[in-house]
Amino acid sequence: MIEFIPLEYYTPIFYNFILLLVLVVYFQSQHSAIEESKNINRKLILGYLSLVLITIYMGVRPVSGRYFGDMGRYALMFNDYSNGTPLLLDKDILFSIFVYGSTLVMNVYSFFLLCAFLYCYTAYKISLKFFGNYWFYAFLMQAAVITFWGAGTNGIRNALAASCFLWALTRTTNKTRMLFVVGSFLIHGSMLLPAAAYFLSLYVKNTKWYIYFWLLSIPLSLALGSFFESAFFNLGFGAEDRLAGYLTELDEGIESGKTGFRWDFLIYSGIGVFSGWYFIIKKKYEDQIYIQLFNIYLICNAFWVLVIRANFSNRFAYLSWFLLGLVIIYPFLKMKFFHKQHIQVGRIIFGFYMISYVLAMLA
């Protein structure tokens, strides 16, 4: 792979590209209603262009463990299989099969491009499924979440597992949804938490209870954070190298490794909590898909709050943050709540991304 861009510039370029898209959406929202045919056509063009560019840019980056963390590990895994290592099925079975099968038909560079395609295409597909012609707004909000780039370039296995989970939400029958939810866990063991949250949300649907649980998790974490970290580790959450690793290990060269109670991350997560509370509780919004989506987010995020002091807790946070963009933007694209709502959509996307941008630059 020819290196056209110095490796240290890849991440800043991505964040600034998303910033450009956000600014375009913001300024166009000031004078074009979201339902106008001219606006729809512009957003479709911008959406497909950004989908292709992000996929290619993410997928053809050079292989580097220094700048892209776990990418180096997955490249070694791919090369080992290419050189005759037998298929290992001791953990993350579907991911192992996926890597092994890929070695039979492509090289390592095509493999990472395929991973980027599956990741970005799923973000596009779920946006299209839920919002039709307005899909670009939801796609952009997913890309605007602080973990989007890192998951696609570093935590690739987790990104593919989350994509499988999101794909489940696009299915029309309970059996196929459950199949993909279970599949996400078989790709990456850490998805046990979202999978459990999904099944719980099928039977316990009272959003107020989940909000209370999330609020309660804050003082519990402040008082007993180390207890919950030990408890989750001893229960075997993500044993081997995943959830347990996030709680106990220091992986050099992957994240900043900041520890302590992350008030910045808590406030960031709280944006989604406030959004869901506002629409479901205050505005009485009764979209069942959105309610389930929000309930899953609350469950996963509350468990992260309990272990917020853990090393690289932003990796644990990804288990809820991959839903954050959808949780915030969903109601705005499905129902009219405000006068000149298109202006509010522009402001929401701009404001949310500026928070993501600042957090990313400070990381």
C-alpha positions, 0 to 999 in steps of 0.5 A: 500500500502506497502511503500518500498521506503521512500516517499522523494526519489520517485521523485529523483529516477525517474529523475535519472532513466530517466538520466540513459536511456538518457545516454544509448541512448547518448552513443549508438548513438555515434556508432550506426545509428538510422536505423540499425536493431541492434539499432532498436531492442535494442531501442524496448526492452529498450522502452517496459521495460522503459514503463512498469517500469515507469508505475508501478513505477508511479502507485503504489506509496503510496498515499500522499498529502504531496509528491504528491500534488493533489494525496491526493485530488483525493484519498479523492474524490475517497473515498467519491464516494466509501462511497456513495457520489452522482456523482457530475457533476458541473465541469470536467464532464468526470473526475468525471464520470471516478472516480465514475465509477472506484470506482465501480470496483477497489480500490484507489490503482488500480485507481492510477495505471490505471491513470498512465497507461493511461498517459504513454500508451498515450505517447507511443501510440502517439510516435508509431503512428508518428515514428514507430520503432523509438517511444522510442526516442519520448517517452523518450523525453516526459518523459524528460520534467520537468513536466512529473513526476509532472503531472503524480503524482500530477496534475493527472487530468491535465495529463489525459486531456493532454493525451486525447488531445494527443490521438486526434492527433493520430486519422485519421478523423477531427470528432474524433479529435475534439471529443477527443479535446473537451473531454480533456476540459471536463476532465480538464477545463484548457484544454480550452486553448489547445483546442482553440489553436487546433481549431485556428490552423485549420484555421490560419496556417502561423507559422510566425504569431505565432512566432511573437505572441510568441516574442511579448508576452515577452515585453508585459509580462514584461510591463503588466504582472499583467494586463494579469493575472487579465484579464485572471482571469476575463474572467473566464479561468479555473474558480473554481480551475484550471487556475484561481487558478494558477494565484491567489492561493498559494497551499501549498505543491504542487510546490515551489511557485516561482514568478517573471519573470521566465527567466529560464522557458522562456529559457526552452520554447524557446528551443521548439520555436527555434527548430520549427523555425529552421525546419519550417522556416529555413529548410522549413520542410513542415510536416503538422502534425508537423506544427500544433503541433508547432503552438499549442505549440506557442499559448499556450506557448505565453499565459503562457508567458503573465502570467509568474509571476503568482504563480505556473506558471509552472502549466500553462506552462504544457498546452504547455510543454506537447507538448515540447518533441514532438516539439523538436524531431519530425523532427529528427525522420521523415527526415534526415537533418544532416550528422550522424544524429543519433549522433545529436539525442543523443546529443539533448536528452542528452542536453535537459534532462540535462536542465530539470534535473538541473531545477528539482533539483533546484525546 
